[in-house]
Amino acid sequence: MQGRQLEIRSGRAAWLLKMVLALAIMVLGLTPFNTDEAQAASVWTVYKEAQKLEAKGKYNEAIAKYKRIGPTFIKDKEFGNAAQIYRRIGDCYKGLKQYDNAVANWDLEAEYSGRANQTQISIAAKRKANLLRSTAKLFVEQPASRGTTYGGTKFVPTNGALIGAYAELDKAVNDPKQGKYFTEQFPLMTGKKHAAYLLYFNYGSDPSLLAKHLERAAASGTALQIGLEPIKGLDQVKDDACLRNLARTIGDSGVPVFLRFANEMNGAWVKWNGDPKKYIEKFRLVAKVFREEAKDNVAMVWAPGANPTYTIESYYPGDAYVDWVGVSLYSIFDPSLDPLKQGEDRSSHLDKFDHIYQLYADRKPVFISEGGVSYMYQEKHQDKTKWAVYKMQEFYASLPMVYPKVKGVFWFDSNGNATERIKYYMLSANDKLLKAYKRAVANPFYLGSIGEKSPISYKSINNSTINAGKLKVSAYVKTWAPMLSKVTYKIGGRTLASTSALPWKAEIDFRPYKGKKIEIVVQAYDNKGKLVTTQKVKVTVK
């Protein structure tokens, strides 16, 4: 009975409390209690707590709090806030030097900022993640298999990549007054014949200016890549005697020519940028004229710059008008984007080729129509030869493995002043860079003449099947460390090989693992000998 009376009294008390609260709301204008608002307040309270912990360097505690509230923002489709949380988590992992975890969270930042239509934030997050991303791609060397010829497109090697250069301004190999010509001297300097040389030619100039170059190319058995530039703008390009005379001059020479019309059109630094519709119209016009006047020895090349990427496709003239797709690909030391703020350039020269390759390599032969790695950091007047040598060697060593459909590479052998910024790529001006280039192009994958083909190719073995035998294994290993000094290969805890030279080639005997699924553990060390990443590659041995 007493318990029943207490229950009644408690009920009356609750009723009275509700009435008092209701009256207060009516009289004083108070806002009714909202559970959603309370939850939101709680989320931001936790966020502020996490911020304070992060500021104090208590990264693990901060991460735990950030992880509590990230899913809430995703559930409520507040993707911009979710992106901010994952940026914070990534930054905390960076503070802990757990870079793989930092990358994973910056990838989420990129994803959710993209879903929030924050395009530039998404691009920056992905770039930041890529600069610290660690990967290992393994390959085995094998005899060349049947390659891609792209329906008989002119000058395409079945396997391998043609090598070429722009060397007209390098007086060590080209000084007509001294009887030096790059078609003869550049192979002597680099130790290998090159298949083609790049020249620039201003649209509207007298075609006879090309005559000597065409003669020397014919005498040396090399091709030319001619960069035809409408320096007065696209309106000067017309189907007239000027264009047809140029086409006939080149056609009559019989010299294989890659005609690269109005390259880098996606960049604001050229006069033919800004009107994709007109650009396409003029490219098609030039292609039409050259196919009528020089159909046997000219391939039409469409070649944007590697950046900006977002406008590239809008300038594409169409498969019917393009024979080869090229790209200008340069790297100049730039520490401004270093996520670790240590004054390093952690970018990969090789990865800059990926966008063009993914867009066009399945339907057109692709090549680096000009490019290089600068050995000077001009802004600080710092010599970056060691960095440049590594990036160059990594590029030439890894390109055949990672991008097997690449069909040509041209080095820009010049120290030129462009856009009021000196570029340092000239091989004759840097002995270490020259020696690195000689080693790089000695790879039999790189071809010195049109009509040659490589005797070797590479097969990717990540998550793949390999034969039980002694195999030559190579790797493309990318980490947050700008340069590596050593890579080791382990199976079952046992070190089977250690190598200190790109492309980290080693012979491994897989016969003991026949019929098994195994993990190849790849460990990479920086230039100070410190282990920087451990990657695992699964393969099946048959």
C-alpha positions as CSV (number, residue, x, y, z in Angstrom):
1,M,0.0,0.0,0.0
2,Q,2.8,2.4,0.9
3,G,4.6,1.6,-2.4
4,R,1.4,2.3,-4.3
5,Q,1.1,5.7,-2.5
6,L,4.7,6.6,-3.4
7,E,4.1,5.7,-7.0
8,I,1.0,8.0,-7.1
9,R,2.9,10.8,-5.5
10,S,5.8,10.3,-8.0
11,G,3.4,10.5,-10.9
12,R,1.8,13.7,-9.6
13,A,5.2,15.2,-9.1
14,A,6.2,14.4,-12.7
15,W,2.9,15.8,-14.0
16,L,3.5,19.0,-12.0
17,L,7.0,19.3,-13.3
18,K,5.8,19.1,-16.9
19,M,3.1,21.7,-16.2
20,V,5.7,24.1,-14.7
21,L,8.0,23.6,-17.7
22,A,5.2,24.1,-20.2
23,L,4.2,27.3,-18.4
24,A,7.8,28.6,-18.4
25,I,8.0,28.0,-22.2
26,M,4.8,29.9,-22.8
27,V,5.6,32.8,-20.5
28,L,9.3,33.2,-21.0
29,G,9.5,32.1,-24.6
30,L,12.0,29.3,-24.0
31,T,12.9,26.8,-26.8
32,P,11.6,23.3,-26.2
33,F,14.3,20.6,-25.6
34,N,15.4,18.9,-28.9
35,T,17.3,15.6,-28.8
36,D,18.8,16.2,-32.3
37,E,20.2,19.5,-31.3
38,A,21.6,17.9,-28.1
39,Q,23.2,15.2,-30.2
40,A,24.8,17.8,-32.5
41,A,26.0,19.8,-29.5
42,S,27.6,16.6,-28.1
43,V,29.3,16.0,-31.5
44,W,30.9,19.4,-31.6
45,T,31.9,19.1,-27.9
46,V,33.8,16.0,-28.7
47,Y,35.3,17.7,-31.7
48,K,36.6,20.6,-29.6
49,E,38.0,18.1,-27.1
50,A,39.8,16.3,-29.9
51,Q,41.2,19.5,-31.2
52,K,42.7,20.4,-27.9
53,L,44.3,17.0,-27.6
54,E,45.7,17.3,-31.1
55,A,47.2,20.7,-30.2
56,K,48.9,19.2,-27.2
57,G,50.4,16.4,-29.3
58,K,48.2,13.7,-27.7
59,Y,47.5,12.2,-31.1
60,N,46.2,8.8,-30.1
61,E,43.6,10.3,-27.8
62,A,42.6,12.8,-30.4
63,I,42.2,10.1,-33.0
64,A,39.9,8.1,-30.7
65,K,37.6,11.1,-30.3
66,Y,37.6,12.1,-34.0
67,K,36.7,8.5,-34.9
68,R,33.7,8.6,-32.6
69,I,32.1,11.5,-34.5
70,G,33.2,10.9,-38.1
71,P,30.4,8.2,-38.8
72,T,27.8,10.6,-37.4
73,F,28.5,13.2,-40.1
74,I,28.5,10.5,-42.8
75,K,25.1,9.2,-41.5
76,D,23.7,12.7,-41.6
77,K,25.2,13.2,-45.1
78,E,27.3,16.1,-43.8
79,F,30.1,15.2,-46.1
80,G,32.1,18.4,-45.8
81,N,32.3,17.9,-42.1
82,A,33.2,14.3,-42.5
83,A,36.0,15.3,-44.8
84,Q,37.3,17.7,-42.2
85,I,37.3,14.9,-39.5
86,Y,39.3,12.6,-41.7
87,R,41.8,15.3,-42.5
88,R,42.3,15.8,-38.8
89,I,42.7,12.1,-38.2
90,G,45.3,11.9,-41.1
91,D,47.2,14.8,-39.6
92,C,47.3,13.1,-36.2
93,Y,48.7,9.9,-37.8
94,K,51.2,12.1,-39.6
95,G,52.3,13.4,-36.2
96,L,52.7,9.8,-35.1
97,K,54.8,9.1,-38.2
98,Q,52.3,6.4,-39.2
99,Y,52.1,7.5,-42.8
100,D,50.1,4.6,-44.2
101,N,47.3,5.4,-41.8
102,A,47.6,9.1,-42.6
103,V,47.2,8.3,-46.3
104,A,44.2,6.1,-45.7
105,N,42.4,8.9,-43.9
106,W,43.4,11.6,-46.4
107,D,42.0,9.3,-49.1
108,L,38.7,9.5,-47.1
109,E,39.1,13.2,-46.9
110,A,39.4,13.3,-50.7
111,E,36.3,11.0,-51.1
112,Y,34.0,13.0,-48.8
113,S,35.1,16.4,-49.9
114,G,34.4,15.3,-53.5
115,R,30.9,14.2,-52.4
116,A,30.4,17.6,-50.9
117,N,31.4,19.2,-54.3
118,Q,34.5,20.6,-52.7
119,T,36.6,19.8,-55.8
120,Q,39.8,21.7,-55.0
121,I,39.9,20.4,-51.5
122,S,39.4,16.8,-52.8
123,I,42.3,17.3,-55.4
124,A,44.6,18.7,-52.7
125,A,43.8,15.8,-50.3
126,K,44.5,13.2,-52.9
127,R,47.8,14.9,-53.9
128,K,48.8,15.0,-50.3
129,A,48.0,11.3,-49.8
130,N,49.9,10.3,-53.0
131,L,53.0,12.1,-51.8
132,L,53.2,9.8,-48.8
133,R,51.7,6.7,-50.3
134,S,53.8,3.5,-50.2
135,T,53.3,0.9,-52.9
136,A,55.3,-2.0,-54.3
137,K,54.6,-3.4,-57.8
138,L,56.6,-6.5,-58.7
139,F,57.4,-7.7,-62.2
140,V,59.3,-10.6,-63.9
141,E,61.4,-10.1,-67.0
142,Q,60.5,-12.3,-69.9
143,P,61.0,-12.6,-73.6
144,A,59.0,-10.0,-75.5
145,S,55.4,-11.1,-76.1
146,R,53.2,-10.0,-78.9
147,G,52.8,-6.3,-78.5
148,T,50.2,-3.7,-79.5
149,T,50.6,-2.1,-82.9
150,Y,47.4,-0.1,-82.9
151,G,46.1,-1.2,-86.3
152,G,49.2,-0.5,-88.2
153,T,49.7,3.1,-87.1
154,K,53.0,4.6,-88.4
155,F,56.3,4.0,-86.6
156,V,54.9,2.0,-83.7
157,P,57.3,-0.6,-82.3
158,T,55.7,-3.9,-81.5
159,N,57.5,-4.0,-78.2
160,G,59.6,-1.3,-76.5
161,A,59.9,2.4,-76.8
162,L,61.7,4.7,-79.2
163,I,64.1,7.1,-77.6
164,G,64.6,10.6,-78.8
165,A,65.8,14.0,-77.7
166,Y,65.6,17.8,-78.2
167,A,69.3,18.7,-78.5
168,E,69.4,21.6,-80.9
169,L,70.5,24.1,-78.1
170,D,73.2,21.9,-76.6
171,K,76.4,23.3,-78.1
172,A,78.3,20.3,-76.9
173,V,76.5,18.3,-79.6
174,N,75.2,20.9,-82.0
175,D,77.3,23.8,-83.2
176,P,77.0,24.1,-87.0
177,K,79.9,26.6,-87.1
178,Q,82.1,24.0,-85.6
179,G,80.7,21.2,-87.8
180,K,78.8,19.6,-85.0
181,Y,75.3,18.3,-85.6
182,F,73.1,16.6,-82.9
183,T,72.1,13.8,-85.2
184,E,75.8,12.7,-85.2
185,Q,77.1,14.0,-81.8
186,F,74.2,13.2,-79.4
187,P,74.6,9.4,-79.9
188,L,78.3,9.7,-79.3
189,M,77.7,11.6,-76.1
190,T,75.0,9.3,-74.7
191,G,76.5,6.0,-76.0
192,K,73.4,5.0,-78.0
193,K,71.7,5.8,-81.3
194,H,68.5,7.7,-80.9
195,A,65.5,7.1,-83.1
196,A,64.3,10.7,-83.4
197,Y,65.0,14.3,-82.6
198,L,62.6,17.1,-81.7
199,L,62.6,20.4,-83.6
200,Y,60.3,23.4,-83.2
201,F,59.0,25.2,-86.3
202,N,56.9,28.4,-86.3
203,Y,53.7,28.0,-88.4
204,G,54.0,30.2,-91.5
205,S,57.8,30.1,-91.7
206,D,59.6,29.2,-95.0
207,P,59.6,25.4,-95.3
208,S,63.1,25.6,-96.8
209,L,64.4,26.3,-93.2
210,L,63.7,22.6,-92.5
211,A,65.7,21.4,-95.5
212,K,69.0,20.9,-93.7
213,H,67.4,19.1,-90.8
214,L,65.5,16.8,-93.1
215,E,68.7,16.0,-95.0
216,R,70.7,15.2,-91.9
217,A,67.9,13.1,-90.5
218,A,67.8,11.1,-93.7
219,A,71.6,10.7,-93.7
220,S,71.7,9.5,-90.1
221,G,68.6,7.2,-90.4
222,T,66.6,9.0,-87.8
223,A,63.1,10.4,-87.6
224,L,62.1,13.9,-86.6
225,Q,59.4,15.2,-84.3
226,I,58.4,18.6,-85.5
227,G,56.6,20.9,-83.1
228,L,54.5,23.0,-85.4
229,E,53.5,26.1,-83.4
230,P,51.0,28.7,-84.5
231,I,52.7,31.5,-82.6
232,K,50.3,34.1,-84.0
233,G,47.2,32.2,-82.9
234,L,44.9,29.6,-84.4
235,D,43.4,32.0,-86.9
236,Q,46.5,31.9,-89.0
237,V,46.0,28.2,-89.6
238,K,44.3,27.8,-93.0
239,D,44.2,25.3,-95.9
240,D,46.4,27.4,-98.1
241,A,49.6,27.4,-100.1
242,C,51.7,28.0,-96.9
243,L,50.4,24.8,-95.2
244,R,50.4,22.7,-98.3
245,N,54.0,23.7,-99.2
246,L,55.1,22.7,-95.7
247,A,53.4,19.3,-96.0
248,R,54.9,18.6,-99.5
249,T,58.4,19.6,-98.3
250,I,58.2,17.1,-95.4
251,G,56.4,14.5,-97.5
252,D,59.0,14.7,-100.4
253,S,61.8,14.2,-97.9
254,G,60.7,10.6,-97.1
255,V,61.9,11.2,-93.5
256,P,59.6,9.7,-90.8
257,V,58.1,12.7,-89.1
258,F,55.9,12.9,-86.0
259,L,54.0,16.2,-86.6
260,R,53.1,17.6,-83.3
261,F,50.7,20.4,-83.9
262,A,50.1,23.2,-81.3
263,N,51.2,21.2,-78.3
264,E,50.3,21.9,-74.6
265,M,47.0,23.4,-75.7
266,N,45.6,22.8,-72.3
267,G,48.0,25.3,-70.7
268,A,47.3,29.1,-70.4
269,W,50.9,29.8,-71.4
270,V,50.3,29.2,-75.2
271,K,48.3,31.4,-77.6
272,W,46.3,28.5,-78.8
273,N,44.7,27.8,-75.4
274,G,41.2,28.8,-74.4
275,D,39.0,27.7,-77.4
276,P,38.8,23.9,-77.6
277,K,36.3,24.0,-80.4
278,K,38.5,26.1,-82.6
279,Y,41.6,24.1,-81.7
280,I,39.9,20.9,-82.7
281,E,38.8,22.5,-86.0
282,K,42.4,23.5,-86.8
283,F,44.0,20.3,-85.7
284,R,41.6,18.4,-88.1
285,L,42.4,20.8,-90.9
286,V,46.2,20.2,-90.5
287,A,45.7,16.4,-90.3
288,K,43.6,16.5,-93.5
289,V,46.3,18.5,-95.4
290,F,49.2,16.3,-94.2
291,R,47.3,13.1,-95.0
292,E,46.8,14.4,-98.5
293,E,50.3,15.7,-99.1
294,A,52.5,13.5,-96.9
295,K,50.5,10.4,-96.2
296,D,53.4,7.9,-96.3
297,N,55.8,9.4,-93.8
298,V,53.9,11.7,-91.4
299,A,52.1,10.7,-88.2
300,M,49.8,13.3,-86.5
301,V,50.7,13.8,-82.8
302,W,48.3,15.4,-80.3
303,A,50.3,16.3,-77.2
304,P,48.9,18.2,-74.2
305,G,50.9,19.2,-71.2
306,A,50.8,16.9,-68.1
307,N,48.9,19.7,-66.3
308,P,46.3,21.0,-65.9
309,T,44.5,17.7,-66.3
310,Y,40.9,18.9,-66.1
311,T,40.9,20.5,-69.6
312,I,42.8,17.9,-71.5
313,E,39.9,15.8,-72.9
314,S,38.0,18.9,-74.1
315,Y,40.8,19.5,-76.7
316,Y,41.0,16.0,-78.1
317,P,40.4,16.1,-81.9
318,G,39.1,12.5,-82.1
319,D,40.5,9.1,-82.9
320,A,40.1,9.6,-86.6
321,Y,42.5,12.6,-86.7
322,V,45.1,11.5,-84.1
323,D,47.8,8.9,-84.8
324,W,49.9,9.3,-81.6
325,V,49.2,10.9,-78.2
326,G,52.1,12.6,-76.6
327,V,52.6,14.6,-73.4
328,S,55.1,17.2,-72.0
329,L,56.4,15.8,-68.7
330,Y,58.7,17.8,-66.5
331,S,59.8,17.7,-62.9
332,I,61.4,20.7,-61.2
333,F,62.3,20.4,-57.5
334,D,59.4,21.9,-55.5
335,P,59.2,21.4,-51.7
336,S,56.2,23.6,-51.2
337,L,53.8,20.7,-51.3
338,D,55.7,18.5,-48.8
339,P,53.1,17.2,-46.3
340,L,55.8,16.7,-43.8
341,K,57.2,20.2,-44.1
342,Q,60.7,19.0,-44.3
343,G,61.7,20.8,-47.5
344,E,61.6,17.7,-49.7
345,D,60.0,17.0,-53.1
346,R,58.3,13.6,-52.7
347,S,56.6,13.6,-56.0
348,S,57.1,10.8,-58.6
349,H,58.1,11.8,-62.1
350,L,56.8,8.5,-63.3
351,D,53.3,9.0,-61.8
352,K,52.8,12.2,-63.8
353,F,52.5,10.0,-66.9
354,D,49.6,8.1,-65.4
355,H,46.7,10.4,-66.4
356,I,47.5,10.4,-70.2
357,Y,48.3,6.7,-70.1
358,Q,45.0,5.7,-68.5
359,L,43.0,8.0,-70.9
360,Y,44.5,7.0,-74.2
361,A,47.0,4.0,-74.1
362,D,44.3,1.4,-75.0
363,R,43.5,3.1,-78.3
364,K,46.5,5.1,-79.3
365,P,50.3,4.8,-79.1
366,V,51.4,7.1,-76.3
367,F,54.8,8.7,-75.6
368,I,56.6,11.4,-73.7
369,S,57.0,13.9,-76.5
370,E,59.3,16.0,-74.4
371,G,60.4,16.0,-70.8
372,G,63.1,15.9,-68.2
373,V,64.1,16.3,-64.5
374,S,65.8,19.5,-63.5
375,Y,69.0,19.2,-61.6
376,M,68.7,22.7,-60.0
377,Y,66.3,24.2,-57.5
378,Q,66.3,27.6,-59.1
379,E,64.4,29.6,-56.4
380,K,67.1,28.7,-53.8
381,H,70.0,28.3,-56.3
382,Q,70.5,24.8,-54.9
383,D,72.1,21.9,-56.7
384,K,69.6,19.0,-56.8
385,T,71.7,16.6,-59.0
386,K,71.3,13.7,-56.6
387,W,67.6,14.0,-56.6
388,A,67.4,14.5,-60.3
389,V,69.6,11.5,-61.0
390,Y,67.4,9.3,-58.8
391,K,64.2,10.5,-60.4
392,M,65.5,10.1,-63.9
393,Q,66.8,6.5,-63.3
394,E,63.6,5.6,-61.5
395,F,61.6,6.9,-64.4
396,Y,63.5,5.1,-67.2
397,A,63.8,1.9,-65.2
398,S,60.2,1.7,-64.1
399,L,58.4,3.0,-67.2
400,P,58.7,-0.3,-69.2
401,M,57.2,-2.2,-66.3
402,V,54.5,0.1,-65.1
403,Y,53.4,1.4,-68.5
404,P,54.3,-1.3,-71.0
405,K,52.3,0.3,-73.8
406,V,54.5,3.4,-73.8
407,K,56.0,3.7,-77.3
408,G,58.5,6.6,-77.0
409,V,60.5,8.9,-74.7
410,F,62.1,12.2,-75.7
411,W,64.6,13.9,-73.3
412,F,64.7,17.7,-73.4
413,D,68.4,18.3,-73.5
414,S,68.5,22.0,-72.9
415,N,69.1,24.7,-70.2
416,G,66.7,27.2,-71.5
417,N,64.9,30.3,-70.3
418,A,61.2,29.8,-70.7
419,T,58.5,31.9,-69.0
420,E,61.4,33.8,-67.3
421,R,62.5,30.7,-65.4
422,I,65.7,28.9,-66.3
423,K,65.2,25.1,-66.7
424,Y,68.2,22.8,-66.1
425,Y,68.0,19.6,-68.1
426,M,71.1,19.7,-70.3
427,L,73.0,16.5,-70.1
428,S,76.4,17.9,-71.2
429,A,76.2,20.5,-68.4
430,N,76.0,17.9,-65.6
431,D,78.3,14.9,-65.8
432,K,76.4,12.8,-63.2
433,L,73.1,13.4,-65.0
434,L,74.7,12.3,-68.2
435,K,76.1,9.1,-66.7
436,A,72.7,8.3,-65.3
437,Y,71.1,8.9,-68.7
438,K,73.6,6.6,-70.4
439,R,72.8,3.8,-67.9
440,A,69.0,4.4,-68.2
441,V,68.8,4.2,-72.0
442,A,71.1,1.2,-72.2
443,N,68.0,-0.9,-71.2
444,P,67.2,-3.0,-74.4
445,F,63.6,-1.9,-74.0
446,Y,64.6,1.5,-75.4
447,L,65.0,1.5,-79.2
448,G,67.4,3.5,-81.3
449,S,65.7,3.1,-84.7
450,I,62.2,2.9,-86.1
451,G,61.5,-0.8,-87.0
452,E,63.4,-2.2,-84.0
453,K,61.6,-4.1,-81.3
454,S,62.6,-4.9,-77.7
455,P,63.7,-8.5,-77.0
456,I,62.3,-8.2,-73.4
457,S,59.0,-7.4,-71.7
458,Y,57.7,-7.4,-68.2
459,K,54.9,-9.2,-66.5
460,S,53.2,-7.9,-63.4
461,I,53.0,-10.5,-60.7
462,N,51.0,-8.7,-58.0
463,N,48.1,-11.1,-57.0
464,S,49.1,-13.2,-60.0
465,T,50.5,-16.6,-61.0
466,I,54.2,-17.3,-61.7
467,N,56.1,-20.3,-62.8
468,A,58.2,-22.3,-60.4
469,G,61.7,-21.5,-61.6
470,K,64.5,-19.0,-61.3
471,L,63.0,-15.6,-62.3
472,K,64.4,-12.1,-62.7
473,V,62.2,-10.0,-60.4
474,S,62.1,-6.2,-60.5
475,A,60.0,-3.7,-58.7
476,Y,58.6,-0.2,-58.7
477,V,58.7,0.8,-55.1
478,K,57.3,4.2,-54.1
479,T,57.3,5.5,-50.5
480,W,57.3,8.8,-48.6
481,A,61.1,8.8,-48.8
482,P,62.2,10.8,-51.9
483,M,65.0,8.4,-52.6
484,L,65.7,4.7,-51.8
485,S,69.0,3.0,-51.4
486,K,68.1,-0.7,-51.0
487,V,65.2,-3.1,-51.5
488,T,65.1,-6.7,-50.0
489,Y,62.8,-9.6,-50.9
490,K,61.7,-12.1,-48.3
491,I,59.5,-15.2,-48.3
492,G,58.6,-17.0,-45.1
493,G,60.8,-14.8,-43.0
494,R,63.9,-15.6,-45.1
495,T,65.7,-13.0,-47.0
496,L,66.2,-14.3,-50.6
497,A,67.6,-11.2,-52.2
498,S,68.9,-7.7,-51.6
499,T,69.6,-5.1,-54.3
500,S,70.9,-1.6,-54.2
501,A,70.2,-0.4,-57.8
502,L,67.1,0.5,-59.7
503,P,64.9,-1.2,-60.8
504,W,65.7,-3.4,-57.8
505,K,66.4,-6.4,-59.9
506,A,67.1,-9.8,-58.3
507,E,67.0,-13.4,-59.4
508,I,64.8,-15.5,-57.1
509,D,64.3,-19.3,-57.2
510,F,60.6,-20.0,-56.8
511,R,61.0,-23.8,-57.3
512,P,60.7,-24.6,-53.5
513,Y,57.3,-22.9,-53.5
514,K,55.7,-24.8,-56.4
515,G,52.0,-25.4,-55.9
516,K,51.8,-22.8,-53.1
517,K,50.3,-19.4,-52.5
518,I,53.0,-17.2,-51.0
519,E,53.7,-13.7,-49.9
520,I,56.7,-11.8,-51.1
521,V,57.7,-9.3,-48.5
522,V,59.3,-6.2,-50.0
523,Q,61.2,-3.9,-47.7
524,A,62.6,-0.6,-48.8
525,Y,65.3,1.5,-47.2
526,D,65.9,5.3,-47.6
527,N,69.2,6.8,-48.6
528,K,70.4,6.7,-44.9
529,G,69.7,3.0,-44.6
530,K,66.5,3.3,-42.6
531,L,63.6,0.9,-43.2
532,V,60.7,3.1,-44.6
533,T,58.1,0.6,-45.7
534,T,57.2,-3.1,-45.7
535,Q,54.9,-4.2,-48.5
536,K,53.4,-7.7,-49.1
537,V,52.7,-9.1,-52.6
538,K,50.7,-12.2,-52.9
539,V,51.5,-14.7,-55.7
540,T,50.6,-18.2,-56.7
541,V,53.5,-20.5,-57.8
542,K,52.5,-23.1,-60.3
